[in-house]
Amino acid sequence: MNAQSALYLYRVVFVAFIVWASAKTFAEGWAAAPGHARALAGSGHVRLLAATEIVAALAFLWPAAQIWAGAALILIFAIATVLDLMMGGVPARFAYYSATVMILVFLERRMGAA
């Protein structure tokens, strides 16, 4: 397996995880900490965000769309960070997801230029 294939395989695994987590959020809503914005956790806004995240993640698999899909994912993760904070969560995972998107795009572009 060459480096390009390994990088794309990592992208596929990342996207599969994001799609799974978003589908779970879409189906079940968002777990809110006790005493926080429970109404927001199961709202249509969260489901819309999860559905949008699924579309952007799937588009991230297409190399020609990686820039706009990656930007959309980072924006979605930023919105999710705010929502998670409003619900009493600790949204560190969204920083990790955003960093993963950025490194995947950076490495893909770097390897393509080499």
C-alpha positions in Angstrom: 0.0 0.0 0.0 1.4 3.4 -0.9 1.1 6.6 1.1 -1.7 8.0 -1.0 -3.8 4.9 -0.6 -3.2 4.8 3.2 -4.2 8.5 3.5 -7.4 7.8 1.5 -8.2 4.8 3.6 -7.8 6.9 6.8 -10.2 9.4 5.2 -12.7 6.7 4.5 -12.5 5.5 8.2 -12.9 9.1 9.4 -15.9 9.7 7.2 -17.5 6.4 8.2 -17.2 7.4 11.9 -18.6 10.9 11.3 -21.5 9.5 9.3 -22.2 6.9 12.0 -22.1 9.5 14.8 -24.2 12.0 12.8 -26.8 9.3 12.0 -27.0 8.4 15.6 -27.4 12.0 16.6 -30.1 12.4 13.9 -32.0 9.4 15.2 -31.6 9.9 18.9 -31.0 13.6 19.4 -28.1 15.0 21.4 -27.5 14.0 25.0 -27.6 17.0 27.2 -26.1 17.3 30.6 -28.7 17.4 33.5 -30.2 20.8 34.0 -29.1 22.2 30.6 -30.9 22.9 27.3 -32.7 19.6 27.0 -35.2 21.1 24.5 -32.4 22.0 22.2 -30.9 18.5 22.4 -33.7 16.9 20.5 -34.7 19.8 18.3 -35.0 20.0 14.6 -31.9 22.3 14.6 -29.7 19.4 15.8 -31.2 17.0 13.3 -30.6 19.5 10.5 -27.0 19.9 11.6 -26.5 16.2 11.7 -28.0 15.7 8.2 -25.8 18.5 6.8 -22.8 16.9 8.5 -23.6 13.6 6.8 -23.8 15.2 3.4 -20.6 17.2 3.9 -18.7 14.1 5.2 -19.8 12.0 2.2 -18.7 14.8 -0.1 -15.3 14.9 1.7 -14.6 11.4 0.1 -14.6 13.0 -3.3 -11.1 14.6 -3.8 -12.4 17.4 -6.1 -14.8 18.5 -3.3 -12.4 18.2 -0.4 -11.8 21.9 0.1 -15.5 23.0 0.3 -16.6 19.8 2.0 -13.8 20.2 4.5 -14.7 23.8 5.1 -18.3 22.8 5.6 -17.4 20.2 8.1 -15.2 22.6 10.1 -18.1 25.1 10.2 -20.5 22.4 11.3 -18.0 21.3 14.0 -17.8 25.0 15.2 -21.6 25.2 15.4 -21.7 21.9 17.2 -19.1 23.2 19.7 -21.4 26.1 20.6 -24.4 23.8 20.9 -22.5 21.3 23.1 -21.3 24.2 25.3 -24.9 25.4 25.7 -25.9 21.9 26.7 -23.2 21.6 29.4 -20.9 19.4 27.4 -17.2 19.5 26.8 -16.8 19.7 23.1 -13.1 18.9 22.8 -13.9 16.2 20.2 -14.9 18.8 17.7 -11.4 20.3 17.8 -10.0 16.9 17.1 -12.4 16.3 14.2 -11.5 19.7 12.7 -7.8 19.0 13.0 -8.3 15.7 11.3 -10.1 17.4 8.3 -7.3 20.0 8.1 -4.5 17.5 8.2 -6.2 15.3 5.6 -6.6 18.2 3.2 -3.0 19.4 3.9 -1.5 16.0 3.3 -3.6 15.3 0.2 -2.5 18.6 -1.4 1.1 18.1 -0.3 1.2 14.6 -1.8 -0.5 15.7 -4.9 2.1 18.4 -5.5 5.0 16.0 -5.0 
